[in-house]
């Protein structure tokens, strides 16, 4: 969208409606493997492992989830850690391919929640439930700065050609957007979002379709010879994926999100990671 909403303002609106109907690395985070059968907690929800919130993520999407010096960082991962603290739980992070997160949550045996800048879509809602939205994002078109042939004015036609290759993250809404809007182009999917930007630099793609917030961070950092030529308003809502039979966990997370919004924690995290 042309003017996106900051988290605090957006959630405040959601919470106001939700309250009528009842209605995400500062803590203990680990990356241990293995799982156990679902166990009932005293709070009425089930967990893969007692006392832990098992989180499926794809840590290649700065500033939301990434790894730095062997540690998990990012807005999403800090958020889910703060939420887990509210629930009295430790966090166990499992770093996997993005397109395996929702099915893993739906299975009820791999992850309690999925936290990876996951946009709420009709197809995903068939598999899992979602918490209240905590951020809104849009799509962006990225090209090399040296490429003057594709511009904000002609990108729709220039990229919709049989000789064009567009890099996208597999299973993402960016991939879905590219499929719908660039029917003639060849899509080149990558499991890792960062690989899209590397592929563009290496000449393996002519452009990237990526979420606006991530694209901005990427071209301002390690890929400063690339540029965002167009931001496209899509108003995508990021939420935490929860199993359909785990309503009590979803409700507890929603309560924590509201508390973290009201006390200013969310705004502080956004400022920390320069998320707008």
Helices and strands as residue ranges (DSSP letters): H 7-21, E 29-30, E 39-40, E 46-47, E 52-57, E 60-61, E 65-68, E 71-73, H 75-87, E 90-95, G 98-100, H 101-107, E 113-119, H 122-125, E 129-130, E 135-144, H 155-158, E 165-169, H 173-181, E 186-190, H 193-201, E 207-211, H 212-220, E 226-242, H 247-262, H 265-272
